[in-house]
Amino acid sequence: MENVDQKETVPDILCLGEPMMEFNRQSDGLYLQGHGGDTSNCAIAASRQGASVGYLTRIGNDRFGQDFIDLWQREGVDCSGIEVCDTAPTGIYFVTHNEEGHHFSYYRQHSASSMMTPDCLPLTLLQSTKLLHVSGISQAISSSAADTVVEAIRVVNDAGGRVSYDTNLRLQLWPLEQARQVIHGTLADCDIALPGLDDARLLTGLSEPDDIADFYLRLGVAVVALTLGVEGTLVTTPDKRQLIPAMPVTAIDATAAGDTFDGAFLAELARGSDPFVAARYANAAAALSTQGYGAVAPMPTRDAVETFMAQHS
């Protein structure tokens, strides 16, 4: 087990979770190889907006693992918190499409990421970062990964940083009641909740966006950004709430639109924007990310997002 080389500076944003190699079926029936994993996608999206970002995970000592390291380094994502594992592989998944949307088939059992443990965490990075981002998937892949997320959150909280959590419910990984207990218990120690509407309805048992936002505020988070698809994003704090409209596009593939929203939203918060301004920017980035196939390739840069927003102002 070895770590990738360390940078001298600590990233403002750290994302922790599971990267997966992606094979996305295109309209001609061929599969396009790419890179996925929700928190890895978030890290890359944030970096493309100019944020200082690092990634924390275990990855296989295999071709796919090296592809990820090459990708993160190209994208300017700090890799010093990544462990390369000789005894477990990098996970993969396949994406197919039909009139009902996009569908995923995962091959992640016993992957290197699922074998993360709290003692592998880079404490110096966590104690110095401004913002940690994790997700429900980060916890669902194994009990040791769930423990790792909880410990990372504790370290960041103790050091005075903030924590962002995307619920990203995957019922193929755990039953709903267990997901509710773990996700809501973890969110009680987080500052920013980033749920999607469909997931939030299942997790909370509520249907109205305002009621869902109030539920998450009662857990103790300071900011809720509830994504509503074509309706936009409902941003709520203890003092204010506002529906931020979606940006109009004809979507081709929405595989990582939510992850792109997360990365752009956190990048804007790290720049000092308030959550309402950040959500408007993140809606634009997410819309642009649906204009191509795959998780990473269509993610826009800051220049592209700003140009798009100017055209629709």
C-alpha positions in Angstrom: 0.0 0.0 0.0 1.5 3.3 -1.0 0.3 6.9 -1.3 0.6 9.1 -4.4 3.1 12.0 -4.0 2.1 14.9 -1.8 1.7 18.5 -2.8 3.0 21.3 -0.5 -0.3 23.1 -0.2 -3.5 21.7 1.3 -6.6 21.8 -1.0 -9.5 24.0 0.0 -11.9 21.2 -0.8 -11.4 17.4 -0.2 -13.8 14.8 -1.6 -13.8 11.3 -0.2 -15.3 8.2 -1.8 -15.3 5.6 -4.6 -14.0 6.2 -8.1 -15.2 3.8 -10.8 -14.2 3.2 -14.4 -17.2 3.9 -16.6 -18.4 2.2 -19.8 -21.2 4.3 -21.3 -23.3 3.0 -24.2 -23.7 5.5 -27.0 -26.5 5.8 -29.6 -24.5 3.6 -32.0 -24.4 0.7 -29.4 -20.7 1.1 -28.7 -19.4 1.7 -25.2 -17.4 4.8 -24.5 -14.8 4.3 -21.7 -14.7 7.0 -19.1 -14.3 7.8 -15.5 -17.1 7.9 -12.8 -17.8 7.7 -9.1 -19.9 10.5 -7.6 -17.3 12.2 -5.3 -14.5 11.8 -7.9 -16.8 13.5 -10.4 -17.5 16.3 -7.9 -13.8 16.8 -7.4 -13.1 17.2 -11.1 -16.1 19.5 -11.6 -14.9 21.7 -8.8 -11.4 21.8 -10.2 -12.7 22.8 -13.6 -14.3 25.8 -11.9 -10.9 26.8 -10.6 -11.2 25.5 -7.0 -8.3 23.9 -5.1 -9.4 20.3 -4.7 -8.0 17.0 -3.5 -9.4 13.4 -3.5 -9.2 10.7 -0.8 -9.7 7.0 -1.6 -8.1 3.7 -2.1 -7.6 2.5 -5.6 -6.4 -0.7 -7.3 -2.8 -1.1 -8.5 -4.1 -1.8 -11.9 -4.6 -0.2 -15.3 -7.9 1.4 -14.3 -6.4 2.8 -11.1 -3.5 4.3 -13.0 -6.0 5.8 -15.5 -7.7 7.6 -12.6 -4.4 8.9 -11.2 -3.5 10.2 -14.6 -6.9 11.8 -14.9 -6.8 13.5 -11.5 -3.3 14.8 -12.1 -4.4 16.2 -15.5 -7.4 17.9 -13.9 -5.4 19.5 -11.2 -6.9 17.3 -8.4 -4.4 16.7 -5.5 -3.7 12.9 -5.2 -1.7 12.9 -2.0 -4.6 11.4 0.0 -4.9 8.4 -2.3 -3.7 4.9 -1.4 -2.8 2.4 -4.1 -3.8 -1.1 -3.1 -2.1 -4.2 -4.4 -4.7 -6.7 -3.1 -8.0 -5.3 -4.5 -9.2 -3.9 -7.9 -10.6 -0.6 -9.1 -14.4 -0.8 -9.5 -16.2 -0.5 -12.9 -19.8 0.2 -14.1 -21.8 0.3 -17.2 -24.4 2.9 -18.3 -27.3 2.2 -20.7 -30.0 4.5 -22.0 -33.7 4.2 -23.0 -36.8 6.3 -23.0 -37.0 6.1 -19.2 -33.5 7.6 -18.7 -30.1 6.2 -17.9 -29.4 2.9 -16.0 -26.4 1.6 -14.2 -24.8 -1.9 -13.7 -22.1 -1.9 -11.1 -19.1 -4.3 -10.5 -17.7 -3.0 -7.2 -17.7 -5.8 -4.7 -14.4 -6.1 -2.8 -13.0 -3.1 -4.7 -10.1 -1.2 -3.2 -12.4 1.7 -2.3 -14.8 -0.5 -0.4 -11.8 -1.5 1.8 -11.1 2.0 3.0 -10.7 2.1 6.8 -10.4 5.1 9.2 -6.7 4.4 9.9 -6.0 5.2 6.2 -7.2 8.8 6.5 -4.6 11.6 5.9 -5.2 13.5 9.1 -3.1 16.5 8.2 -5.1 17.1 5.0 -8.4 16.8 6.8 -7.4 19.0 9.7 -6.3 21.8 7.3 -9.0 21.7 4.6 -11.9 24.2 4.5 -14.5 21.8 3.2 -15.0 18.0 3.1 -17.5 16.4 0.6 -18.9 12.9 1.1 -22.0 11.0 -0.1 -24.3 8.2 0.7 -22.5 6.1 -1.8 -19.2 6.7 0.1 -20.9 5.0 3.1 -23.0 2.4 1.4 -20.2 0.5 -0.3 -19.1 -1.2 3.0 -19.2 -0.9 6.7 -15.5 0.1 6.9 -16.1 2.8 4.3 -19.0 4.1 6.3 -16.8 4.2 9.4 -14.1 6.0 7.4 -16.6 8.7 6.4 -17.8 9.2 9.9 -14.2 9.6 11.2 -13.3 12.0 8.4 -16.3 14.2 9.3 -15.3 14.1 13.0 -11.7 15.2 12.2 -12.9 18.1 9.9 -15.5 19.3 12.4 -13.0 19.2 15.3 -10.6 21.3 13.1 -13.3 23.9 12.3 -13.9 23.0 8.7 -17.2 22.5 7.0 -18.8 19.2 5.7 -21.0 18.7 2.6 -23.1 15.6 2.1 -24.9 14.4 -1.0 -27.5 11.7 -0.1 -27.0 9.9 -3.5 -29.3 7.0 -2.4 -28.5 3.6 -4.1 -30.9 0.9 -3.0 -28.8 -1.7 -4.8 -26.2 -1.2 -2.1 -28.3 -1.1 1.1 -32.0 -1.3 2.3 -33.9 1.9 2.6 -34.3 1.8 6.4 -30.5 1.3 6.9 -29.8 4.1 4.5 -32.2 6.4 6.3 -30.5 5.7 9.7 -27.0 6.1 8.4 -27.6 9.1 6.1 -29.7 11.1 8.5 -27.4 10.3 11.4 -24.4 11.5 9.4 -26.1 14.6 8.2 -26.6 15.7 11.7 -22.9 16.3 11.8 -22.7 18.1 8.5 -23.1 21.7 7.4 -24.4 21.4 3.8 -27.0 18.9 2.6 -27.2 18.3 -1.2 -30.1 15.9 -1.7 -32.0 15.2 -5.0 -35.8 15.3 -4.9 -36.4 11.6 -5.7 -33.9 10.4 -3.1 -35.2 12.8 -0.5 -38.8 11.7 -0.9 -37.7 8.1 -0.3 -35.5 9.0 2.6 -37.8 11.4 4.4 -41.2 10.0 3.5 -42.2 13.6 2.5 -43.3 14.8 -0.9 -43.2 18.6 -0.9 -39.8 20.3 -1.5 -40.4 22.8 1.3 -41.2 20.1 3.8 -38.1 18.2 2.8 -35.9 21.2 3.1 -37.3 21.9 6.6 -36.6 18.2 7.5 -32.9 18.6 6.7 -32.7 21.9 8.5 -34.1 20.3 11.6 -31.2 17.8 11.4 -28.9 20.7 12.0 -27.4 21.6 8.6 -26.9 25.2 7.8 -27.6 25.0 4.0 -29.9 22.7 2.0 -29.7 22.7 -1.8 -32.5 20.4 -2.9 -32.1 19.7 -6.7 -35.5 19.4 -8.5 -34.5 18.5 -12.0 -36.0 20.7 -14.6 -37.7 22.8 -11.9 -34.3 24.0 -10.6 -32.9 24.0 -7.1 -34.6 24.9 -3.8 -31.9 26.6 -1.6 -32.8 26.9 2.1 -31.0 28.3 5.1 -32.5 29.0 8.6 -33.2 32.6 7.4 -34.1 32.4 3.7 -35.3 30.1 1.0 -35.3 30.6 -2.8 -36.1 28.5 -5.8 -33.3 28.9 -8.3 -34.6 28.1 -11.8 -32.9 25.5 -14.0 -31.1 26.6 -17.2 -32.8 25.5 -20.4 -31.0 22.8 -22.5 -31.9 19.7 -24.4 -30.2 16.9 -22.4 -28.3 14.1 -24.1 -26.9 12.3 -21.1 -27.5 13.3 -17.4 -25.1 10.7 -16.0 -23.2 13.1 -13.7 -25.3 16.2 -13.7 -25.8 16.0 -10.0 -22.1 15.6 -9.3 -21.3 18.5 -11.5 -23.8 20.6 -9.6 -22.1 19.6 -6.3 -18.6 20.4 -7.6 -19.7 23.8 -9.0 -21.7 24.6 -5.9 -18.8 23.9 -3.6 -16.4 25.7 -5.8 -18.5 28.8 -5.6 -18.9 28.5 -1.8 -15.1 28.2 -1.5 -14.8 31.4 -3.5 -17.0 33.2 -0.9 -20.3 33.2 -2.7 -23.5 32.8 -0.8 -25.5 29.5 -1.4 -28.1 31.2 -3.6 -25.5 32.7 -5.9 -23.6 29.4 -5.8 -26.7 27.4 -6.8 -27.4 29.7 -9.8 -23.9 29.0 -11.0 -24.1 25.3 -10.3 -27.4 25.0 -12.2 -25.7 26.4 -15.3 -22.8 24.0 -14.9 -25.1 21.0 -14.4 -27.1 21.9 -17.5 -24.0 22.1 -19.7 -22.8 18.7 -18.4 -25.8 17.0 -20.0 -24.6 18.0 -23.5 -22.4 15.0 -24.0 -21.9 11.4 -23.1 -20.2 10.2 -19.9 -19.6 11.5 -16.5 -16.4 13.6 -16.9 -15.9 14.6 -20.5 -18.9 17.0 -20.8 -18.2 18.8 -17.5 -17.8 22.5 -18.3 -14.9 24.8 -17.3 -15.5 28.1 -15.6 -15.2 30.0 -18.9 -17.9 27.9 -20.5 -20.3 28.3 -17.5 -19.8 32.1 -17.4 -20.3 32.4 -21.1 -23.5 30.2 -20.9 -24.9 32.3 -18.0 -24.2 35.6 -19.9 -26.1 34.2 -22.9 -29.1 33.5 -20.7 -29.1 36.5 -18.4 
